[in-house]
Amino acid sequence: MANDVLIEQSGETAKIRNPWLVLLFTLFSFGIYSLFWWYFVNRELADLGRVRGSRELGERPIWSVLAFSVGGIIYIPLI
């Protein structure tokens, strides 16, 4: 389903996911899978940022999930 890729100079791995399957799982789970997907993608980016010594890729993936979910609930209806 997803191919594992080793992040250079660390023991962490990242996954290459099929975007169509992500969309399909999101539709079947009524959007809940998108929160898990968003967390895992941001965690993998934070791992890559730590390896490269950059804080620009994020440090705490849970903040991204909260911005994605709660921020979307609060901000989208205002538009």
Secondary structure, DSSP 8 states (H G I E B T S, - for coil): --EEEE-TTSS-EEEE--HHHHHHHHHHTTTHHHHHHHHHHHHHHHHHHHHHT-STT-S-HHHHHHHHHHHHHHHGGG-
